[in-house]
Amino acid sequence: MAGLPERLTKAAATSLLAGALGGAALLAGEMLAAKARRYAKPTMGLALRTSMGPLSAPPLRLVLLGDSAAVGVGVEWLSDTVGGQLARLVADGTPETGQRHVLLSSVGVAGSRSSDLATQVARAMLGTRPDVAVILIGSQDATTARAPEEAAGHLAQAVRRLRSAGVQVVVGTCPDLGAMRSMAPPLRQIAGVLGRRIARAQARAVAEAGGVVVDLAAETGAVFRADAGTLCYDGFHPSADGNRVWAHALYPAVAKAAMTGV
């Protein structure tokens, strides 16, 4: 019996090694499957530029910056994008805020990371200065394993540049990637953890830079996890319903920002 502990130790080590290798192989397979999945593409005919609301109402220039969320990948109609639905909410207003004539545009680019925001800010500032900027970024930073503080630093620089120009800034932090059905467990759970890390770093950086934070994961994650219909066919990008959920989460902060200077 003297050799039993040693044999058990070796067996346990072998089992752990096999489990680790098996887990690594599983994750590698899931990553390959996720990469090979057919994802929605930007709609070539979708120009995210429009106006909403009565011409007699006070004007509001609203610009979106960021990744695929800012250009509506996953839907076919401008009215179904986050920007379109948010602009409609602001245009309709409430008895407290009143109606607005919203001039909506987007400089977002699908697949963007936070390091790409500098170019987008420059494009957003061309011509007439926007009144409110909504930034939706973070998913690509998380899924490409960017360092949270580095990604948040790029975001903070963008917020500071916009604020220094007199633009009100609302940032929707990284959404709940654990709700995305394009990835199988445990890869989905890992993506969720990475997304939360990015979102926490974003929230701190944006607040310090003078922007307003909307925690999309906290406010909408449960809805996306419960309802597969909030995602489009690829299981990653939001559907029209998903965009509506995000727009309603963003609306209070955007409406408050829109009241500044009225």
C-alpha positions, 0 to 999 in steps of 0.5 A: 500500500506504500505506493498507493498515494504515489499512484493516486497522485500520478493518476490525478495528474494524468487526469488533470492533464488530460482534462486540460488538453481536452478542454483546450481542444474543445475551446480550439474547436469552438473558436474555429467553429465561431470563426467559420460561422456566417456572420451578417455583413454591413448592408451596402445600401444602408446609408445611416443618415436621415432626419426625424421629427418636425422641422419646426422643433429645435434641431439636434445633431446626433452622431453614432461612433463605434463598431457594427452596432453603430452602423446597424449590421444585422438589420436591413432598414435604417429605422431598425438600427440602434441609431434609427430607433434612438433618433425616433425616441428623441424626435418624439420626445416626452411632455418634459423634453418636447419634440426635436428635429433630429439629424442623424448620422453615423461614422461607425465602421463594422469590426472597429476596436477602440483604437479606431475611434480617433479616425471616427472622431475626426470624421464626426467633427467634419462640417457642423459640430454634432450636439450629442455623440453616442459611442458603441464599442468594445465587442471587438476589443473583448473578442480579440483579447485586447488589454482592458485598460489599453482599450479603455484608454483609447475610448477615453481619448475619444471622449475627451476630444469630443467633450473639448469640442462641446459635444455631449457624449454617451457611451454604451459599454461592451454588451453582454457577450455571454448572451451571444449564441454564435459561440457555444459553452464554455467559449460563450462564458469566457467571452462574457467574462472578457466583455465584463472586464472591458465594460468595467474599464470603459466605465471608469475611463469614460466617467473620468473623461467627462462622458456618460456611461450606459452599462448595456450588459447590466441593463439589457443582458438578461433580455438578450439571454432570455430571448433569442429573437433579440439577435439576428440570424448569425446569433451575434449581431442584434436584430431589430428587437435587440436594437430596440432594447439597446435604444431604450436603455440609451434613451434616458441618457441621450435625452438628458444630454440633448436638453443641454443648451436647449 
